[in-house]
Amino acid sequence: MTLHPSVAAVRLAVRRALAPLEPGSVVLVACSGGADSTALAAAAVVEGHRTGLRVVGATVDHGLQPGSAEVAGRVVAGLAALGVDETTTARVTVAPGSGLGPEAAAREARYAVLEQVAEHHGAAVVLLGHTLDDQAETVLLGLARGSGGRSLAGMRPAFGRFVRPLLAVRRADTQTACLVEGLTVWDDPHNADPGYTRVRVRRRVLPVLEEELGPGVTEALARTADALREDTAYLDAVAAAAHAGARGPDGLDTGALAGLPDAVRRRVLHRAALDAGSPAAELAREHVLAMDALVTDWRGQKWIDLPGHLRAVRRGRVLAVEPQPRPGSSETPPGTDAAG
């Protein structure tokens, strides 16, 4: 019996992602109950069991909507019906006041708990259900925010033990695959809420671009991400070596930084902020450029506030990224002009 093209597209993508794994390896599939992750889970069961892998289905309850626990229970039941070897659910608390927006905070909490679940099960990989459409939306959001090449490079196909097998698969295919296979999916109300920028991009902006510029805009945006990701990977490797050379016990040597090309130096500063705990989703180019001015245009100015309750401050020839003082503190970093 010939597979429906959409089912075949999803299964082929998952087969390629699982190909490097040895028989007996554990695969954790993150499933929200939506069409993308449900199609992913169904394909992982078929392709994983074919090669002797153990498939664990996991759902994360963010507790952000009434009845979220019941939804998580239905997702777990659906995963069991698909034939996963084991199911698990985890509830996370998305803390307000963390310095992150609600979407970024939920994402950070989700990845953290999935990492813990993967460690518990000894999973070799964690599969995520992001599609080509998600990639195009990410690129367009990065372009609109002026976030630079790193954001335009979009989502990585893999990082750590996390893998995104469906980045070359259209959302229409995951939806059709679920329909063809008779799978029940859950439509998250947040995915239709125009209060979220990504929803407006998905429902309003991309359709207009397709209508005005012609079909293929979504694929073109995803191809742009692929091309920029190669360049970004090379520059990041160069910046990692430069970061190691400039790093000292108290921070970064501004003399070593000043002699670097702009693209490399700013990547070093970006890396320093991330290493100190600044959330990637909130750290913008304007923050990095302000840090860069502490190196290349130093006039005794005060520290730079960074996302994550951090600040970058220069003391002599050293640039440090450190926690901000507690509210009410009158602390002024030594060697700086707080009014600068």
Buried (B, 14 or more C-beta within 10 A) or exposed (E): EEBBEBBBBBBBBBBEBBEEBEEEBBBBBBBBBBBBBBBBBBBBBBBBBEBEBBBBBBBBBBBEEEEBEEBBBBBBEBBEEBBBBBBBBBBBEBEEEBBBBBBBBBBBBBBEBBBEBBEEBEBBBBBBBBBBBBBBBBBBBBBEEEBBBBBBBBBBBEEEBBBBBBBBBBBEBBBBBBBBBEBEBBEBEBEEEEEBBBBEBBEEBBEEBEEEEEEEBBBBBBBBBBEBBEEBEEBBEBBBEBBEEBBEEEBBBBEBBEEBEEEBBBBBBBBBBBEBBBBBBBBBBEBBBBBBBBBEEEEEBBBBEBBBBBBBBBBEBBBBBBEBBEEEEEEBBEEBEEEE
